[in-house]
Amino acid sequence: MPYVTAHDGAQIFYKDWGDGPPVVLSHGWPLNADAWDAAALFLAEHGHRAVAHDRRGHGRSTQTWHGNEMDTYADDLACLLDQLDLTDVTLVGHSTGGGEVVRYVGRHGTARVARVVLVSAVPPLMVRTDDNPEGLPLAVFDGLRAGERANRSQLYRDLADGPFFGHNRTHDVPQGFRDAFWLQGMACGHRAAYECIAAFSATDFRPDLAKVDVPTLVIHGDDDQIVPFEVGGKRTVDLVEGATLTVYEGSGHALPDTDRDRLHADLLAFVDG
């Protein structure tokens, strides 16, 4: 299986499908590159090189004790782009992956980047603070951490059967989607998953968003129960000059699965635009 080597020696697994202008896909917590399989297949079949990696600690990448935070995630992404020598890249991030993409731009710039797409993404800052009163209470993330420690298998089942796909709203999300979430979650290292909760919830991406100087598409469902629209996409679009916002009315968090056809069409139109 293909890997790139991070600065501390961690092995970062990646998939590399198709030929053409590259699109690099960053996944959400606690998932891995498989979460982007459908989009990668679609993009590769439509003239693009689709690259998706497992964040460190997730999936097939090394389960490191250290480095389970956004700066290192972004540096690992830089290693991937550098070692594959990818240029004119469209970076796409779902949920936590959106944070990873934005932090990459903040730390490494846009010399290799042509466009950015943020899907149900965690920026600008999820947790409520004195200067971020629109955020979610810290207790929300403490509850996630407690669930991770107590019985992470059950936590992943509860998330998949509830807010992640919006199954608690519509009860029509296929069992296969929910099973895949659990399977990918259990492939994530316990420490990596635990630490990543802090990374996606408490990292302040506002300075990074100010550095995004390439065309940016923000896609967010207005019934997102994981990253509420008012916490994520609605505020992000105001912090990136010239960004375009597309709202999926009535849709939840897991757009790569629940709104697959619409998302694929929007991605293709943007990267080919």
Solvent accessible surface area in square Angstrom, and as a share of the most:
residue,aa,sasa,rsa
1,M,156,0.70
2,P,60,0.37
3,Y,78,0.30
4,V,7,0.04
5,T,63,0.37
6,A,5,0.04
7,H,157,0.70
8,D,93,0.48
9,G,44,0.43
10,A,4,0.03
11,Q,70,0.31
12,I,0,0.00
13,F,9,0.04
14,Y,25,0.10
15,K,28,0.12
16,D,51,0.26
17,W,86,0.30
18,G,38,0.36
19,D,122,0.63
20,G,40,0.38
21,P,72,0.45
22,P,16,0.10
23,V,1,0.01
24,V,0,0.00
25,L,0,0.00
26,S,0,0.00
27,H,1,0.00
28,G,0,0.00
29,W,18,0.06
30,P,0,0.00
31,L,9,0.05
32,N,5,0.03
33,A,1,0.01
34,D,47,0.24
35,A,25,0.20
36,W,3,0.01
37,D,48,0.25
38,A,27,0.21
39,A,3,0.02
40,A,4,0.03
41,L,97,0.48
42,F,46,0.19
43,L,1,0.00
44,A,23,0.18
45,E,120,0.54
46,H,87,0.39
47,G,44,0.42
48,H,5,0.02
49,R,65,0.24
50,A,1,0.00
51,V,0,0.00
52,A,2,0.01
53,H,2,0.01
54,D,0,0.00
55,R,4,0.02
56,R,2,0.01
57,G,0,0.00
58,H,0,0.00
59,G,16,0.15
60,R,76,0.28
61,S,6,0.04
62,T,54,0.31
63,Q,112,0.50
64,T,25,0.15
65,W,157,0.55
66,H,134,0.60
67,G,17,0.16
68,N,9,0.05
69,E,72,0.32
70,M,4,0.02
71,D,51,0.26
72,T,28,0.16
73,Y,1,0.01
74,A,0,0.00
75,D,27,0.14
76,D,6,0.03
77,L,0,0.00
78,A,5,0.04
79,C,7,0.04
80,L,0,0.00
81,L,0,0.00
82,D,74,0.38
83,Q,95,0.42
84,L,33,0.16
85,D,99,0.51
86,L,4,0.02
87,T,76,0.44
88,D,84,0.44
89,V,0,0.00
90,T,2,0.01
91,L,0,0.00
92,V,0,0.00
93,G,0,0.00
94,H,7,0.03
95,S,8,0.05
96,T,1,0.01
97,G,0,0.00
98,G,0,0.00
99,G,0,0.00
100,E,1,0.00
101,V,0,0.00
102,V,0,0.00
103,R,37,0.13
104,Y,7,0.03
105,V,2,0.01
106,G,14,0.13
107,R,115,0.42
108,H,78,0.35
109,G,30,0.29
110,T,28,0.16
111,A,104,0.81
112,R,56,0.20
113,V,9,0.05
114,A,21,0.17
115,R,48,0.18
116,V,0,0.00
117,V,0,0.00
118,L,2,0.01
119,V,0,0.00
120,S,0,0.00
121,A,6,0.05
122,V,2,0.01
123,P,1,0.01
124,P,0,0.00
125,L,6,0.03
126,M,2,0.01
127,V,14,0.08
128,R,126,0.46
129,T,56,0.33
130,D,150,0.78
131,D,97,0.50
132,N,0,0.00
133,P,87,0.55
134,E,95,0.43
135,G,2,0.02
136,L,35,0.17
137,P,50,0.32
138,L,102,0.51
139,A,74,0.57
140,V,69,0.40
141,F,3,0.01
142,D,65,0.34
143,G,43,0.41
144,L,30,0.15
145,R,42,0.15
146,A,60,0.47
147,G,19,0.19
148,E,1,0.00
149,R,166,0.60
150,A,88,0.68
151,N,82,0.42
152,R,43,0.16
153,S,33,0.21
154,Q,85,0.38
155,L,23,0.11
156,Y,0,0.00
157,R,98,0.36
158,D,77,0.40
159,L,19,0.10
160,A,1,0.01
161,D,62,0.32
162,G,8,0.08
163,P,37,0.23
164,F,11,0.05
165,F,12,0.05
166,G,6,0.06
167,H,25,0.11
168,N,65,0.33
169,R,135,0.49
170,T,83,0.48
171,H,126,0.56
172,D,106,0.55
173,V,11,0.06
174,P,73,0.46
175,Q,97,0.43
176,G,48,0.46
177,F,49,0.21
178,R,33,0.12
179,D,61,0.32
180,A,42,0.33
181,F,4,0.02
182,W,64,0.22
183,L,118,0.59
184,Q,20,0.09
185,G,0,0.00
186,M,65,0.29
187,A,43,0.34
188,C,1,0.00
189,G,4,0.04
190,H,85,0.38
191,R,78,0.28
192,A,3,0.02
193,A,0,0.00
194,Y,47,0.18
195,E,52,0.23
196,C,0,0.00
197,I,0,0.00
198,A,41,0.32
199,A,7,0.06
200,F,11,0.05
201,S,3,0.02
202,A,62,0.48
203,T,22,0.13
204,D,49,0.26
205,F,1,0.00
206,R,62,0.23
207,P,81,0.51
208,D,10,0.05
209,L,0,0.00
210,A,80,0.62
211,K,116,0.49
212,V,9,0.05
213,D,110,0.57
214,V,23,0.13
215,P,83,0.52
216,T,4,0.03
217,L,13,0.06
218,V,3,0.02
219,I,0,0.00
220,H,1,0.00
221,G,0,0.00
222,D,64,0.33
223,D,43,0.22
224,D,8,0.04
225,Q,48,0.21
226,I,42,0.22
227,V,0,0.00
228,P,29,0.18
229,F,26,0.11
230,E,99,0.44
231,V,7,0.04
232,G,0,0.00
233,G,2,0.02
234,K,100,0.42
235,R,41,0.15
236,T,3,0.02
237,V,27,0.15
238,D,117,0.61
239,L,72,0.36
240,V,4,0.02
241,E,167,0.75
242,G,74,0.71
243,A,20,0.15
244,T,74,0.43
245,L,60,0.30
246,T,35,0.20
247,V,38,0.22
248,Y,0,0.00
249,E,122,0.55
250,G,62,0.60
251,S,15,0.10
252,G,14,0.14
253,H,1,0.00
254,A,2,0.01
255,L,0,0.00
256,P,12,0.08
257,D,33,0.17
258,T,57,0.33
259,D,28,0.15
260,R,81,0.30
261,D,117,0.61
262,R,105,0.38
263,L,0,0.00
264,H,12,0.05
265,A,57,0.44
266,D,40,0.21
267,L,1,0.01
268,L,32,0.16
269,A,70,0.54
270,F,40,0.17
271,V,8,0.05
272,D,87,0.45
273,G,87,0.84
